[in-house]
Amino acid sequence: MFHADTTDKTVYGAYETNSTEGLQITYGYNRHHYWQKQMGFGLVGNQDGLPFYGDVHDGHLPDKTWNPSVLARMKE
């Protein structure tokens, strides 16, 4: 048994988004439903509350996309 959840962090300032590699700070809807620049965080913990997987991801990645990709990695 495990629990997975994501959140986002809104950032301010100028960020270069020319690169296709690495983290992309992108516009997306945050938890307060504002369209802002952000990055995302995901964490999976076991039944004792100990984390065993975490990542930082692009700001526009929705939960419904993140969850299946994490489940696929955990299955491997």
MOPAC internal coordinates of N, CA, C and O (Angstrom, degrees):
PM7 1SCF
backbone

  N    0.0000 0     0.00 0     0.00 0    0    0    0
  C    1.4397 1     0.00 0     0.00 0    1    0    0
  C    1.5301 1   108.43 1     0.00 0    2    1    0
  O    1.2310 1   120.76 1   -38.67 1    3    2    1
  N    1.3340 1   116.15 1   141.33 1    3    2    1
  C    1.4522 1   120.39 1   179.71 1    5    3    2
  C    1.5232 1   109.22 1  -151.18 1    6    5    3
  O    1.2310 1   121.29 1   -11.44 1    7    6    5
  N    1.3165 1   115.15 1   168.56 1    7    6    5
  C    1.4572 1   122.19 1   177.60 1    9    7    6
  C    1.5176 1   107.82 1  -130.40 1   10    9    7
  O    1.2310 1   120.49 1   -47.98 1   11   10    9
  N    1.3318 1   116.66 1   132.02 1   11   10    9
  C    1.4619 1   121.81 1   178.82 1   13   11   10
  C    1.5197 1   109.17 1  -123.52 1   14   13   11
  O    1.2310 1   121.04 1   -38.00 1   15   14   13
  N    1.3277 1   115.61 1   142.00 1   15   14   13
  C    1.4639 1   119.69 1   179.26 1   17   15   14
  C    1.5175 1   108.93 1  -154.55 1   18   17   15
  O    1.2310 1   121.33 1   -24.60 1   19   18   17
  N    1.3212 1   115.07 1   155.40 1   19   18   17
  C    1.4551 1   121.23 1   176.37 1   21   19   18
  C    1.5139 1   109.77 1  -126.29 1   22   21   19
  O    1.2310 1   121.32 1   -19.14 1   23   22   21
  N    1.3032 1   115.07 1   160.86 1   23   22   21
  C    1.4566 1   122.13 1   173.03 1   25   23   22
  C    1.5130 1   107.29 1  -150.28 1   26   25   23
  O    1.2310 1   120.68 1    -4.53 1   27   26   25
  N    1.3075 1   116.31 1   175.47 1   27   26   25
  C    1.4543 1   119.66 1   178.95 1   29   27   26
  C    1.5133 1   110.18 1  -134.77 1   30   29   27
  O    1.2310 1   121.57 1   -17.07 1   31   30   29
  N    1.3239 1   114.61 1   162.93 1   31   30   29
  C    1.4545 1   121.59 1   177.81 1   33   31   30
  C    1.5141 1   107.98 1  -129.80 1   34   33   31
  O    1.2310 1   120.78 1   -59.89 1   35   34   33
  N    1.3097 1   116.11 1   120.11 1   35   34   33
  C    1.4524 1   121.33 1   177.55 1   37   35   34
  C    1.5198 1   108.78 1   -76.81 1   38   37   35
  O    1.2310 1   120.97 1   -42.85 1   39   38   37
  N    1.3269 1   115.76 1   137.15 1   39   38   37
  C    1.4657 1   121.24 1   178.91 1   41   39   38
  C    1.5196 1   108.93 1  -125.22 1   42   41   39
  O    1.2310 1   121.02 1   -19.94 1   43   42   41
  N    1.3022 1   115.66 1   160.06 1   43   42   41
  C    1.4550 1   122.01 1  -178.69 1   45   43   42
  C    1.5213 1   108.81 1  -126.98 1   46   45   43
  O    1.2310 1   120.48 1   -24.56 1   47   46   45
  N    1.3081 1   116.69 1   155.44 1   47   46   45
  C    1.4602 1   120.81 1   178.07 1   49   47   46
  C    1.5098 1   111.43 1   111.65 1   50   49   47
  O    1.2310 1   121.19 1     2.93 1   51   50   49
  N    1.3286 1   115.32 1  -177.07 1   51   50   49
  C    1.4655 1   121.80 1  -179.11 1   53   51   50
  C    1.5221 1   109.45 1   -95.10 1   54   53   51
  O    1.2310 1   120.65 1   -51.22 1   55   54   53
  N    1.3238 1   116.36 1   128.78 1   55   54   53
  C    1.4584 1   122.15 1   178.58 1   57   55   54
  C    1.5169 1   108.69 1  -128.76 1   58   57   55
  O    1.2310 1   120.83 1   -50.08 1   59   58   57
  N    1.3217 1   116.01 1   129.92 1   59   58   57
  C    1.4560 1   121.13 1   176.85 1   61   59   58
  C    1.5194 1   108.75 1   -71.66 1   62   61   59
  O    1.2310 1   119.98 1   -51.30 1   63   62   61
  N    1.3199 1   117.64 1   128.70 1   63   62   61
  C    1.4639 1   120.83 1   178.73 1   65   63   62
  C    1.5242 1   110.84 1  -121.44 1   66   65   63
  O    1.2310 1   120.31 1  -150.56 1   67   66   65
  N    1.3407 1   117.00 1    29.44 1   67   66   65
  C    1.4662 1   121.18 1  -179.46 1   69   67   66
  C    1.5178 1   112.00 1   -75.62 1   70   69   67
  O    1.2310 1   119.98 1   149.21 1   71   70   69
  N    1.2983 1   117.65 1   -30.79 1   71   70   69
  C    1.4590 1   122.03 1  -175.35 1   73   71   70
  C    1.5253 1   111.15 1   -75.00 1   74   73   71
  O    1.2310 1   120.87 1   -36.10 1   75   74   73
  N    1.3233 1   115.95 1   143.90 1   75   74   73
  C    1.4670 1   120.22 1   174.77 1   77   75   74
  C    1.5189 1   110.78 1   -97.34 1   78   77   75
  O    1.2310 1   120.39 1   177.67 1   79   78   77
  N    1.3193 1   116.86 1    -2.33 1   79   78   77
  C    1.4609 1   121.37 1   179.88 1   81   79   78
  C    1.5191 1   110.16 1  -105.50 1   82   81   79
  O    1.2310 1   120.93 1   -29.05 1   83   82   81
  N    1.3060 1   115.83 1   150.95 1   83   82   81
  C    1.4550 1   121.21 1   175.22 1   85   83   82
  C    1.5145 1   113.10 1    80.13 1   86   85   83
  O    1.2310 1   121.43 1     9.54 1   87   86   85
  N    1.2998 1   114.87 1  -170.46 1   87   86   85
  C    1.4557 1   122.72 1  -177.34 1   89   87   86
  C    1.5197 1   111.07 1   -68.32 1   90   89   87
  O    1.2310 1   120.53 1   -46.70 1   91   90   89
  N    1.3121 1   116.58 1   133.30 1   91   90   89
  C    1.4576 1   122.24 1   176.63 1   93   91   90
  C    1.5270 1   109.03 1  -109.53 1   94   93   91
  O    1.2310 1   121.00 1   -64.44 1   95   94   93
  N    1.3262 1   115.69 1   115.56 1   95   94   93
  C    1.4610 1   119.73 1   172.29 1   97   95   94
  C    1.5156 1   104.98 1   -81.98 1   98   97   95
  O    1.2310 1   120.67 1   -66.87 1   99   98   97
  N    1.3108 1   116.32 1   113.13 1   99   98   97
  C    1.4581 1   121.84 1  -171.36 1  101   99   98
  C    1.5171 1   110.64 1  -129.02 1  102  101   99
  O    1.2310 1   121.41 1   -14.65 1  103  102  101
  N    1.3144 1   114.91 1   165.35 1  103  102  101
  C    1.4571 1   119.72 1   174.23 1  105  103  102
  C    1.5185 1   109.36 1   -77.49 1  106  105  103
  O    1.2310 1   120.96 1   -40.32 1  107  106  105
  N    1.3033 1   115.77 1   139.68 1  107  106  105
  C    1.4489 1   121.77 1   177.92 1  109  107  106
  C    1.5147 1   109.36 1  -165.89 1  110  109  107
  O    1.2310 1   121.01 1   -10.81 1  111  110  109
  N    1.3229 1   115.68 1   169.19 1  111  110  109
  C    1.4641 1   120.39 1   176.70 1  113  111  110
  C    1.5125 1   108.73 1   -84.01 1  114  113  111
  O    1.2310 1   120.79 1   -56.29 1  115  114  113
  N    1.3273 1   116.09 1   123.71 1  115  114  113
  C    1.4601 1   119.04 1   177.18 1  117  115  114
  C    1.5256 1   109.69 1   -87.07 1  118  117  115
  O    1.2310 1   120.88 1     3.33 1  119  118  117
  N    1.3014 1   115.92 1  -176.67 1  119  118  117
  C    1.4663 1   121.07 1  -175.98 1  121  119  118
  C    1.5296 1   112.96 1   -63.39 1  122  121  119
  O    1.2310 1   120.80 1   161.67 1  123  122  121
  N    1.3312 1   116.07 1   -18.33 1  123  122  121
  C    1.4638 1   119.97 1   178.52 1  125  123  122
  C    1.5300 1   111.21 1   -97.12 1  126  125  123
  O    1.2310 1   120.82 1  -169.92 1  127  126  125
  N    1.3350 1   116.03 1    10.08 1  127  126  125
  C    1.4626 1   123.60 1   176.59 1  129  127  126
  C    1.5191 1   113.76 1    65.67 1  130  129  127
  O    1.2310 1   120.63 1  -147.09 1  131  130  129
  N    1.3293 1   116.40 1    32.91 1  131  130  129
  C    1.4600 1   121.07 1   173.76 1  133  131  130
  C    1.5165 1   109.10 1  -104.77 1  134  133  131
  O    1.2310 1   120.49 1   -35.91 1  135  134  133
  N    1.3059 1   116.66 1   144.09 1  135  134  133
  C    1.4548 1   123.28 1   177.54 1  137  135  134
  C    1.5248 1   107.21 1   -87.11 1  138  137  135
  O    1.2310 1   120.04 1   -79.09 1  139  138  137
  N    1.3556 1   117.52 1   100.91 1  139  138  137
  C    1.4617 1   121.61 1  -175.22 1  141  139  138
  C    1.5195 1   110.47 1  -141.63 1  142  141  139
  O    1.2310 1   121.33 1   -15.13 1  143  142  141
  N    1.3320 1   115.07 1   164.87 1  143  142  141
  C    1.4652 1   120.39 1   174.53 1  145  143  142
  C    1.5245 1   107.90 1   -69.38 1  146  145  143
  O    1.2310 1   121.00 1   -44.39 1  147  146  145
  N    1.3347 1   115.70 1   135.61 1  147  146  145
  C    1.4607 1   117.90 1  -177.86 1  149  147  146
  C    1.5212 1   111.62 1  -159.57 1  150  149  147
  O    1.2310 1   121.56 1   -12.63 1  151  150  149
  N    1.3151 1   114.62 1   167.37 1  151  150  149
  C    1.4556 1   123.76 1   169.98 1  153  151  150
  C    1.5142 1   106.66 1  -128.54 1  154  153  151
  O    1.2310 1   120.32 1   -22.55 1  155  154  153
  N    1.3240 1   116.98 1   157.45 1  155  154  153
  C    1.4569 1   120.51 1  -176.95 1  157  155  154
  C    1.5212 1   112.27 1  -114.22 1  158  157  155
  O    1.2310 1   121.00 1   -23.28 1  159  158  157
  N    1.3158 1   115.70 1   156.72 1  159  158  157
  C    1.4574 1   123.25 1   177.44 1  161  159  158
  C    1.5247 1   108.60 1  -131.72 1  162  161  159
  O    1.2310 1   120.17 1   -39.11 1  163  162  161
  N    1.3168 1   117.27 1   140.89 1  163  162  161
  C    1.4508 1   121.68 1   176.23 1  165  163  162
  C    1.5190 1   110.13 1  -131.48 1  166  165  163
  O    1.2310 1   120.36 1   -34.22 1  167  166  165
  N    1.3138 1   116.91 1   145.78 1  167  166  165
  C    1.4586 1   121.29 1  -179.24 1  169  167  166
  C    1.5259 1   109.38 1  -144.42 1  170  169  167
  O    1.2310 1   121.00 1   -41.89 1  171  170  169
  N    1.3330 1   115.69 1   138.11 1  171  170  169
  C    1.4579 1   122.27 1   175.75 1  173  171  170
  C    1.5215 1   107.13 1  -121.54 1  174  173  171
  O    1.2310 1   120.46 1   -50.41 1  175  174  173
  N    1.3322 1   116.73 1   129.59 1  175  174  173
  C    1.4562 1   121.67 1   179.25 1  177  175  174
  C    1.5226 1   110.69 1  -124.29 1  178  177  175
  O    1.2310 1   121.18 1   -22.00 1  179  178  177
  N    1.3276 1   115.34 1   158.00 1  179  178  177
  C    1.4721 1   118.98 1   179.35 1  181  179  178
  C    1.5247 1   109.99 1   -86.68 1  182  181  179
  O    1.2310 1   120.64 1     5.16 1  183  182  181
  N    1.3270 1   116.38 1  -174.84 1  183  182  181
  C    1.4644 1   121.08 1  -176.17 1  185  183  182
  C    1.5218 1   113.26 1   -65.77 1  186  185  183
  O    1.2310 1   120.10 1   160.90 1  187  186  185
  N    1.3409 1   117.42 1   -19.10 1  187  186  185
  C    1.4677 1   121.21 1   177.12 1  189  187  186
  C    1.5239 1   112.06 1   -90.51 1  190  189  187
  O    1.2310 1   120.45 1  -179.08 1  191  190  189
  N    1.3318 1   116.75 1     0.92 1  191  190  189
  C    1.4520 1   120.35 1   179.43 1  193  191  190
  C    1.5148 1   114.24 1    85.92 1  194  193  191
  O    1.2310 1   120.14 1  -171.28 1  195  194  193
  N    1.3358 1   117.34 1     8.72 1  195  194  193
  C    1.4565 1   120.58 1   179.33 1  197  195  194
  C    1.5280 1   110.29 1   -88.07 1  198  197  195
  O    1.2310 1   120.21 1   -51.84 1  199  198  197
  N    1.3314 1   117.20 1   128.16 1  199  198  197
  C    1.4662 1   119.25 1  -179.30 1  201  199  198
  C    1.5275 1   110.84 1   -71.53 1  202  201  199
  O    1.2310 1   120.35 1   -40.27 1  203  202  201
  N    1.3380 1   116.94 1   139.73 1  203  202  201
  C    1.4614 1   119.56 1   175.03 1  205  203  202
  C    1.5174 1   112.21 1  -130.73 1  206  205  203
  O    1.2310 1   119.60 1   176.89 1  207  206  205
  N    1.3176 1   118.37 1    -3.11 1  207  206  205
  C    1.4590 1   121.23 1   172.45 1  209  207  206
  C    1.5197 1   108.57 1  -153.91 1  210  209  207
  O    1.2310 1   120.94 1   -43.31 1  211  210  209
  N    1.3100 1   115.81 1   136.69 1  211  210  209
  C    1.4524 1   121.22 1   176.07 1  213  211  210
  C    1.5105 1   109.85 1  -151.56 1  214  213  211
  O    1.2310 1   120.65 1   -26.26 1  215  214  213
  N    1.3157 1   116.36 1   153.74 1  215  214  213
  C    1.4552 1   119.84 1   176.10 1  217  215  214
  C    1.5204 1   110.80 1  -153.31 1  218  217  215
  O    1.2310 1   122.05 1   -14.92 1  219  218  217
  N    1.3133 1   113.69 1   165.08 1  219  218  217
  C    1.4572 1   122.69 1   172.16 1  221  219  218
  C    1.5220 1   104.68 1  -115.39 1  222  221  219
  O    1.2310 1   120.11 1   -47.89 1  223  222  221
  N    1.3154 1   117.39 1   132.11 1  223  222  221
  C    1.4646 1   119.59 1  -175.21 1  225  223  222
  C    1.5215 1   111.45 1  -136.97 1  226  225  223
  O    1.2310 1   121.64 1    -8.37 1  227  226  225
  N    1.3310 1   114.46 1   171.63 1  227  226  225
  C    1.4563 1   121.78 1  -178.86 1  229  227  226
  C    1.5234 1   110.93 1   -54.78 1  230  229  227
  O    1.2310 1   120.98 1   -31.45 1  231  230  229
  N    1.3145 1   115.74 1   148.55 1  231  230  229
  C    1.4561 1   121.68 1  -175.05 1  233  231  230
  C    1.5023 1   116.33 1   -67.41 1  234  233  231
  O    1.2310 1   119.31 1   161.33 1  235  234  233
  N    1.3230 1   118.93 1   -18.67 1  235  234  233
  C    1.4597 1   120.54 1  -177.34 1  237  235  234
  C    1.5291 1   113.26 1  -102.73 1  238  237  235
  O    1.2310 1   119.84 1  -171.43 1  239  238  237
  N    1.3378 1   117.91 1     8.57 1  239  238  237
  C    1.4677 1   121.40 1  -177.66 1  241  239  238
  C    1.5332 1   110.09 1   -78.68 1  242  241  239
  O    1.2310 1   119.71 1   -66.31 1  243  242  241
  N    1.3332 1   118.15 1   113.69 1  243  242  241
  C    1.4689 1   120.13 1  -178.97 1  245  243  242
  C    1.5295 1   112.48 1   -77.51 1  246  245  243
  O    1.2310 1   120.66 1   -21.06 1  247  246  245
  N    1.3302 1   116.34 1   158.94 1  247  246  245
  C    1.4699 1   122.13 1   178.33 1  249  247  246
  C    1.5191 1   111.84 1   -56.29 1  250  249  247
  O    1.2310 1   120.42 1   140.03 1  251  250  249
  N    1.3319 1   116.81 1   -39.97 1  251  250  249
  C    1.4637 1   119.55 1  -176.77 1  253  251  250
  C    1.5306 1   112.26 1   -67.26 1  254  253  251
  O    1.2310 1   119.48 1   165.35 1  255  254  253
  N    1.3219 1   118.59 1   -14.65 1  255  254  253
  C    1.4632 1   122.59 1   172.87 1  257  255  254
  C    1.5226 1   110.27 1   -95.90 1  258  257  255
  O    1.2310 1   120.48 1   139.68 1  259  258  257
  N    1.3262 1   116.68 1   -40.32 1  259  258  257
  C    1.4673 1   121.25 1  -177.62 1  261  259  258
  C    1.5206 1   111.15 1   -65.72 1  262  261  259
  O    1.2310 1   119.86 1   134.12 1  263  262  261
  N    1.3323 1   117.88 1   -45.88 1  263  262  261
  C    1.4689 1   121.33 1  -176.15 1  265  263  262
  C    1.5281 1   113.65 1   -55.89 1  266  265  263
  O    1.2310 1   118.51 1   127.71 1  267  266  265
  N    1.3407 1   120.45 1   -52.29 1  267  266  265
  C    1.4720 1   119.42 1   179.94 1  269  267  266
  C    1.5379 1   113.39 1   -63.31 1  270  269  267
  O    1.2310 1   120.40 1   145.19 1  271  270  269
  N    1.3371 1   116.83 1   -34.81 1  271  270  269
  C    1.4716 1   118.18 1   179.87 1  273  271  270
  C    1.5254 1   111.19 1   -68.48 1  274  273  271
  O    1.2310 1   120.22 1   143.99 1  275  274  273
  N    1.3255 1   117.19 1   -36.01 1  275  274  273
  C    1.4714 1   120.66 1   177.96 1  277  275  274
  C    1.5260 1   109.99 1   -70.74 1  278  277  275
  O    1.2310 1   120.11 1   138.91 1  279  278  277
  N    1.3303 1   117.39 1   -41.09 1  279  278  277
  C    1.4620 1   120.29 1   178.09 1  281  279  278
  C    1.5431 1   111.32 1   -61.40 1  282  281  279
  O    1.2310 1   120.60 1   142.12 1  283  282  281
  N    1.3153 1   116.46 1   -37.88 1  283  282  281
  C    1.4604 1   120.55 1   177.64 1  285  283  282
  C    1.5236 1   111.07 1   -64.78 1  286  285  283
  O    1.2310 1   120.36 1   138.32 1  287  286  285
  N    1.3395 1   116.92 1   -41.68 1  287  286  285
  C    1.4760 1   120.41 1   177.60 1  289  287  286
  C    1.5078 1   111.72 1   -65.65 1  290  289  287
  O    1.2310 1   119.99 1   140.86 1  291  290  289
  N    1.3319 1   117.63 1   -39.14 1  291  290  289
  C    1.4597 1   121.15 1  -179.60 1  293  291  290
  C    1.5132 1   110.84 1   -68.34 1  294  293  291
  O    1.2310 1   120.48 1   146.46 1  295  294  293
  N    1.3190 1   116.69 1   -33.54 1  295  294  293
  C    1.4667 1   121.12 1   179.65 1  297  295  294
  C    1.5279 1   110.46 1   -65.35 1  298  297  295
  O    1.2310 1   120.76 1   143.47 1  299  298  297
  N    1.3515 1   116.16 1   -36.53 1  299  298  297
  C    1.4725 1   120.65 1   178.64 1  301  299  298
  C    1.4977 1   109.83 1   -65.22 1  302  301  299
  O    1.2310 1   120.10 1   180.00 1  303  302  301

